[in-house]
């Protein structure tokens, strides 16, 4: 299979490309790339060139996204995105407009291909206080610009399938961790708090979050891209542990040799905080 990867120099993209090279060889791979913004991205780009991966210069915010014609391909891993969950809607436009521009560029070769789209569990949210866990029947009410733009990207991909002749698979990802992750994320903050031993790092935060290692994400994406039954399907990718933030903080503390002695939040205070939040 000939595979196109967008966002190839990013955190997940680097792992997907490395695995595809191992499975299919560099000649079966095409990466749509833009000038690197970080040393890790620059290092990845040099490594791709050294391995003989075909690189196409492009920018998803341009129309067309590249001066080069799209290559004949069998599948696409669309990973390029702004993953800053605190960014404004204007700064996140690549998540949806970039998806539309990619589909426009691919139109001459899109018939029969599979497009795998990296979305986020941020598309799932609530507009009122919770009465139970979110499941497949829950309405999609993303409250952040990040969640909204990822959901718009999903919609653009799904609605364009009939005209484009392609099939799609969407993976909604939770917090992804591993070497090379975005600085300042959840794990960096927990390590910092555990190292300092301050009060904030000892609070037993009850909110639950799911985490998954970046190599597991890459493996899941590649596996699902080959399965006919995954066409037209949306997967919420998660671990099965359902850990609280307090649980993760204790594990992080042990891993760096700093035991975190958690302090539970008193029930009445927790109830007041939840009421204020909603």
KAHU-V640097 format. One record per residue. N is the residue number from 1. RES is the residue in three letters. SS is DSSP state (H for helix, E for strand, L for the rest). PSI is psi in radians with two decimals (* if undefined). OMEGA is omega as a letter, one per 30 degrees, with the letter a starting at -180 (NA if undefined). Layout:
n=N res=RES ss=SS psi=PSI omega=OMEGA
n=N res=RES ss=SS psi=PSI omega=OMEGA
This chain:
n=1 res=UNK ss=L psi=2.44 omega=l
n=2 res=UNK ss=L psi=2.22 omega=a
n=3 res=UNK ss=E psi=2.36 omega=l
n=4 res=UNK ss=E psi=2.35 omega=l
n=5 res=UNK ss=E psi=2.20 omega=l
n=6 res=UNK ss=E psi=2.67 omega=a
n=7 res=UNK ss=L psi=0.51 omega=a
n=8 res=UNK ss=L psi=-0.46 omega=a
n=9 res=UNK ss=L psi=0.02 omega=l
n=10 res=UNK ss=L psi=-3.12 omega=a
n=11 res=UNK ss=H psi=-0.95 omega=l
n=12 res=UNK ss=H psi=-0.67 omega=a
n=13 res=UNK ss=H psi=-0.70 omega=l
n=14 res=UNK ss=H psi=-0.69 omega=l
n=15 res=UNK ss=H psi=-0.69 omega=l
n=16 res=UNK ss=H psi=-0.80 omega=a
n=17 res=UNK ss=H psi=-0.79 omega=l
n=18 res=UNK ss=H psi=-0.74 omega=a
n=19 res=UNK ss=H psi=-0.67 omega=l
n=20 res=UNK ss=H psi=-0.65 omega=l
n=21 res=UNK ss=H psi=-0.73 omega=l
n=22 res=UNK ss=H psi=-0.65 omega=a
n=23 res=UNK ss=H psi=-0.79 omega=a
n=24 res=UNK ss=H psi=-0.23 omega=a
n=25 res=UNK ss=L psi=2.69 omega=a
n=26 res=UNK ss=H psi=-0.44 omega=a
n=27 res=UNK ss=H psi=-0.33 omega=a
n=28 res=UNK ss=H psi=0.26 omega=a
n=29 res=UNK ss=E psi=2.40 omega=l
n=30 res=UNK ss=E psi=2.31 omega=a
n=31 res=UNK ss=E psi=2.23 omega=l
n=32 res=UNK ss=E psi=2.05 omega=a
n=33 res=UNK ss=E psi=2.75 omega=l
n=34 res=UNK ss=L psi=2.94 omega=a
n=35 res=UNK ss=L psi=2.34 omega=a
n=36 res=UNK ss=L psi=2.53 omega=a
n=37 res=UNK ss=L psi=-0.24 omega=a
n=38 res=UNK ss=L psi=2.81 omega=l
n=39 res=UNK ss=H psi=-0.65 omega=l
n=40 res=UNK ss=H psi=-0.68 omega=l
n=41 res=UNK ss=H psi=-0.72 omega=l
n=42 res=UNK ss=H psi=-0.71 omega=l
n=43 res=UNK ss=H psi=-0.72 omega=l
n=44 res=UNK ss=H psi=-0.72 omega=a
n=45 res=UNK ss=H psi=-0.75 omega=l
n=46 res=UNK ss=H psi=-0.69 omega=a
n=47 res=UNK ss=H psi=-0.67 omega=l
n=48 res=UNK ss=H psi=-0.79 omega=l
n=49 res=UNK ss=H psi=-0.75 omega=a
n=50 res=UNK ss=H psi=-0.54 omega=a
n=51 res=UNK ss=H psi=-0.13 omega=l
n=52 res=UNK ss=L psi=0.36 omega=l
n=53 res=UNK ss=L psi=2.39 omega=l
n=54 res=UNK ss=E psi=2.24 omega=a
n=55 res=UNK ss=E psi=2.34 omega=l
n=56 res=UNK ss=E psi=2.15 omega=l
n=57 res=UNK ss=E psi=2.34 omega=l
n=58 res=UNK ss=L psi=2.89 omega=l
n=59 res=UNK ss=L psi=2.12 omega=a
n=60 res=UNK ss=L psi=-0.26 omega=l
n=61 res=UNK ss=L psi=-0.09 omega=l
n=62 res=UNK ss=L psi=2.79 omega=l
n=63 res=UNK ss=L psi=1.84 omega=g
n=64 res=UNK ss=L psi=2.86 omega=a
n=65 res=UNK ss=L psi=-0.30 omega=a
n=66 res=UNK ss=L psi=2.64 omega=l
n=67 res=UNK ss=L psi=-0.21 omega=l
n=68 res=UNK ss=L psi=2.59 omega=l
n=69 res=UNK ss=L psi=2.64 omega=l
n=70 res=UNK ss=L psi=2.47 omega=l
n=71 res=UNK ss=L psi=2.82 omega=l
n=72 res=UNK ss=L psi=2.15 omega=a
n=73 res=UNK ss=L psi=2.89 omega=l
n=74 res=UNK ss=L psi=-0.46 omega=a
n=75 res=UNK ss=E psi=2.82 omega=a
n=76 res=UNK ss=E psi=2.35 omega=l
n=77 res=UNK ss=E psi=1.86 omega=a
n=78 res=UNK ss=E psi=1.68 omega=a
n=79 res=UNK ss=L psi=-0.23 omega=a
n=80 res=UNK ss=L psi=2.25 omega=a
n=81 res=UNK ss=L psi=2.85 omega=l
n=82 res=UNK ss=L psi=2.00 omega=a
n=83 res=UNK ss=L psi=0.26 omega=l
n=84 res=UNK ss=L psi=1.82 omega=a
n=85 res=UNK ss=L psi=-0.17 omega=l
n=86 res=UNK ss=L psi=0.01 omega=a
n=87 res=UNK ss=L psi=2.80 omega=l
n=88 res=UNK ss=L psi=2.86 omega=a
n=89 res=UNK ss=L psi=-0.62 omega=l
n=90 res=UNK ss=H psi=-0.68 omega=a
n=91 res=UNK ss=H psi=-0.22 omega=a
n=92 res=UNK ss=H psi=0.19 omega=a
n=93 res=UNK ss=H psi=-0.45 omega=l
n=94 res=UNK ss=H psi=-0.45 omega=a
n=95 res=UNK ss=H psi=-0.52 omega=l
n=96 res=UNK ss=L psi=-0.88 omega=l
n=97 res=UNK ss=H psi=-0.64 omega=l
n=98 res=UNK ss=H psi=-0.62 omega=l
n=99 res=UNK ss=H psi=-0.74 omega=l
n=100 res=UNK ss=H psi=-0.75 omega=l
n=101 res=UNK ss=H psi=-0.64 omega=l
n=102 res=UNK ss=H psi=-0.78 omega=a
n=103 res=UNK ss=H psi=-0.66 omega=l
n=104 res=UNK ss=H psi=-0.75 omega=a
n=105 res=UNK ss=H psi=-0.66 omega=a
n=106 res=UNK ss=H psi=-0.18 omega=a
n=107 res=UNK ss=H psi=-0.73 omega=a
n=108 res=UNK ss=H psi=-0.33 omega=a
n=109 res=UNK ss=H psi=0.14 omega=a
n=110 res=UNK ss=L psi=-0.27 omega=a
n=111 res=UNK ss=L psi=2.13 omega=l
n=112 res=UNK ss=L psi=-0.07 omega=a
n=113 res=UNK ss=L psi=2.86 omega=l
n=114 res=UNK ss=E psi=2.29 omega=l
n=115 res=UNK ss=E psi=2.12 omega=l
n=116 res=UNK ss=E psi=2.15 omega=a
n=117 res=UNK ss=E psi=2.23 omega=l
n=118 res=UNK ss=E psi=1.82 omega=l
n=119 res=UNK ss=E psi=-2.76 omega=a
n=120 res=UNK ss=E psi=2.61 omega=l
n=121 res=UNK ss=H psi=-0.11 omega=l
n=122 res=UNK ss=H psi=-0.25 omega=l
n=123 res=UNK ss=H psi=-0.35 omega=l
n=124 res=UNK ss=L psi=2.20 omega=l
n=125 res=UNK ss=L psi=-2.99 omega=a
n=126 res=UNK ss=L psi=2.70 omega=l
n=127 res=UNK ss=L psi=0.17 omega=l
n=128 res=UNK ss=L psi=2.94 omega=a
n=129 res=UNK ss=L psi=2.45 omega=a
n=130 res=UNK ss=L psi=2.53 omega=l
n=131 res=UNK ss=L psi=0.18 omega=a
n=132 res=UNK ss=L psi=3.10 omega=a
n=133 res=UNK ss=L psi=2.68 omega=l
n=134 res=UNK ss=L psi=2.37 omega=l
n=135 res=UNK ss=L psi=-2.96 omega=a
n=136 res=UNK ss=L psi=-0.41 omega=a
n=137 res=UNK ss=L psi=-0.11 omega=a
n=138 res=UNK ss=L psi=2.47 omega=l
n=139 res=UNK ss=L psi=2.61 omega=l
n=140 res=UNK ss=L psi=1.91 omega=a
n=141 res=UNK ss=L psi=1.16 omega=l
n=142 res=UNK ss=L psi=2.26 omega=a
n=143 res=UNK ss=L psi=-0.12 omega=a
n=144 res=UNK ss=L psi=2.66 omega=l
n=145 res=UNK ss=H psi=-0.65 omega=l
n=146 res=UNK ss=H psi=-0.88 omega=a
n=147 res=UNK ss=H psi=-0.71 omega=a
n=148 res=UNK ss=H psi=-0.77 omega=a
n=149 res=UNK ss=H psi=-0.57 omega=l
n=150 res=UNK ss=H psi=-0.64 omega=l
n=151 res=UNK ss=H psi=-0.69 omega=l
n=152 res=UNK ss=H psi=-0.69 omega=l
n=153 res=UNK ss=H psi=-0.74 omega=l
n=154 res=UNK ss=H psi=-0.81 omega=a
n=155 res=UNK ss=H psi=-0.76 omega=l
n=156 res=UNK ss=H psi=-0.76 omega=a
n=157 res=UNK ss=H psi=-0.80 omega=a
n=158 res=UNK ss=H psi=-0.74 omega=a
n=159 res=UNK ss=H psi=-0.39 omega=a
n=160 res=UNK ss=L psi=-0.07 omega=a
n=161 res=UNK ss=H psi=-0.73 omega=a
n=162 res=UNK ss=H psi=-0.83 omega=a
n=163 res=UNK ss=H psi=-0.62 omega=a
n=164 res=UNK ss=H psi=-0.29 omega=l
n=165 res=UNK ss=L psi=0.24 omega=a
n=166 res=UNK ss=L psi=2.85 omega=l
n=167 res=UNK ss=E psi=2.84 omega=a
n=168 res=UNK ss=E psi=2.72 omega=l
n=169 res=UNK ss=E psi=2.28 omega=a
n=170 res=UNK ss=E psi=2.31 omega=l
n=171 res=UNK ss=E psi=2.07 omega=l
n=172 res=UNK ss=E psi=1.99 omega=a
n=173 res=UNK ss=E psi=2.53 omega=l
n=174 res=UNK ss=L psi=-2.69 omega=l
n=175 res=UNK ss=E psi=2.11 omega=a
n=176 res=UNK ss=E psi=2.31 omega=a
n=177 res=UNK ss=E psi=2.90 omega=l
n=178 res=UNK ss=L psi=3.04 omega=l
n=179 res=UNK ss=L psi=2.35 omega=l
n=180 res=UNK ss=L psi=0.19 omega=a
n=181 res=UNK ss=L psi=2.89 omega=a
n=182 res=UNK ss=L psi=2.23 omega=l
n=183 res=UNK ss=L psi=2.56 omega=l
n=184 res=UNK ss=L psi=0.16 omega=a
n=185 res=UNK ss=L psi=-2.95 omega=a
n=186 res=UNK ss=H psi=-0.81 omega=a
n=187 res=UNK ss=H psi=-0.65 omega=l
n=188 res=UNK ss=H psi=-0.73 omega=a
n=189 res=UNK ss=H psi=-0.72 omega=a
n=190 res=UNK ss=H psi=-0.66 omega=l
n=191 res=UNK ss=H psi=-0.75 omega=l
n=192 res=UNK ss=H psi=-0.78 omega=a
n=193 res=UNK ss=H psi=-0.72 omega=l
n=194 res=UNK ss=H psi=-0.66 omega=a
n=195 res=UNK ss=H psi=-0.66 omega=a
n=196 res=UNK ss=H psi=-0.44 omega=l
n=197 res=UNK ss=L psi=0.29 omega=a
n=198 res=UNK ss=L psi=3.02 omega=a
n=199 res=UNK ss=L psi=-0.74 omega=a
n=200 res=UNK ss=H psi=-0.63 omega=a
n=201 res=UNK ss=H psi=-0.17 omega=a
n=202 res=UNK ss=H psi=-0.19 omega=a
n=203 res=UNK ss=E psi=2.30 omega=a
n=204 res=UNK ss=L psi=1.37 omega=a
n=205 res=UNK ss=L psi=2.18 omega=a
n=206 res=UNK ss=L psi=-0.23 omega=a
n=207 res=UNK ss=L psi=2.45 omega=a
n=208 res=UNK ss=E psi=2.57 omega=l
n=209 res=UNK ss=E psi=2.61 omega=l
n=210 res=UNK ss=L psi=2.50 omega=a
n=211 res=UNK ss=E psi=2.72 omega=l
n=212 res=UNK ss=E psi=2.49 omega=a
n=213 res=UNK ss=E psi=2.53 omega=a
n=214 res=UNK ss=H psi=-0.61 omega=l
n=215 res=UNK ss=H psi=-0.57 omega=l
n=216 res=UNK ss=H psi=-0.62 omega=l
n=217 res=UNK ss=H psi=-0.83 omega=a
n=218 res=UNK ss=H psi=-0.76 omega=a
n=219 res=UNK ss=H psi=-0.73 omega=a
n=220 res=UNK ss=H psi=-0.76 omega=a
n=221 res=UNK ss=H psi=-0.83 omega=a
n=222 res=UNK ss=H psi=-0.72 omega=l
n=223 res=UNK ss=H psi=-0.82 omega=a
n=224 res=UNK ss=H psi=-0.52 omega=a
n=225 res=UNK ss=H psi=-0.32 omega=a
n=226 res=UNK ss=L psi=-0.12 omega=a
n=227 res=UNK ss=L psi=2.10 omega=l
n=228 res=UNK ss=H psi=-0.61 omega=a
n=229 res=UNK ss=H psi=-0.21 omega=l
n=230 res=UNK ss=H psi=-0.10 omega=l
n=231 res=UNK ss=L psi=2.31 omega=a
n=232 res=UNK ss=L psi=0.38 omega=a
n=233 res=UNK ss=E psi=2.62 omega=l
n=234 res=UNK ss=E psi=2.27 omega=a
n=235 res=UNK ss=E psi=2.24 omega=l
n=236 res=UNK ss=E psi=1.91 omega=a
n=237 res=UNK ss=E psi=2.20 omega=a
n=238 res=UNK ss=L psi=2.87 omega=l
n=239 res=UNK ss=L psi=2.93 omega=a
n=240 res=UNK ss=L psi=0.30 omega=a
n=241 res=UNK ss=L psi=-0.53 omega=l
n=242 res=UNK ss=L psi=0.93 omega=a
n=243 res=UNK ss=E psi=2.61 omega=l
n=244 res=UNK ss=E psi=2.86 omega=l
n=245 res=UNK ss=H psi=-0.61 omega=l
n=246 res=UNK ss=H psi=-0.72 omega=l
n=247 res=UNK ss=H psi=-0.82 omega=a
n=248 res=UNK ss=H psi=-0.69 omega=l
n=249 res=UNK ss=H psi=-0.70 omega=l
n=250 res=UNK ss=H psi=-0.69 omega=l
n=251 res=UNK ss=H psi=-0.75 omega=l
n=252 res=UNK ss=H psi=-0.77 omega=l
n=253 res=UNK ss=H psi=-0.80 omega=l
n=254 res=UNK ss=H psi=-0.64 omega=a
n=255 res=UNK ss=H psi=-0.41 omega=l
n=256 res=UNK ss=L psi=0.20 omega=l
n=257 res=UNK ss=L psi=0.37 omega=l
n=258 res=UNK ss=L psi=1.71 omega=a
n=259 res=UNK ss=L psi=2.25 omega=l
n=260 res=UNK ss=L psi=2.00 omega=l
n=261 res=UNK ss=L psi=1.73 omega=a
n=262 res=UNK ss=L psi=2.56 omega=l
n=263 res=UNK ss=E psi=1.97 omega=a
n=264 res=UNK ss=L psi=2.59 omega=l
n=265 res=UNK ss=L psi=2.19 omega=l
n=266 res=UNK ss=L psi=2.44 omega=a
n=267 res=UNK ss=H psi=-0.87 omega=a
n=268 res=UNK ss=H psi=-0.71 omega=l
n=269 res=UNK ss=H psi=-0.70 omega=l
n=270 res=UNK ss=H psi=-0.73 omega=l
n=271 res=UNK ss=H psi=-0.72 omega=l
n=272 res=UNK ss=H psi=-0.74 omega=a
n=273 res=UNK ss=H psi=-0.77 omega=l
n=274 res=UNK ss=H psi=-0.76 omega=a
n=275 res=UNK ss=H psi=-0.71 omega=l
n=276 res=UNK ss=H psi=-0.69 omega=a
n=277 res=UNK ss=H psi=-0.69 omega=a
n=278 res=UNK ss=L psi=* omega=NA
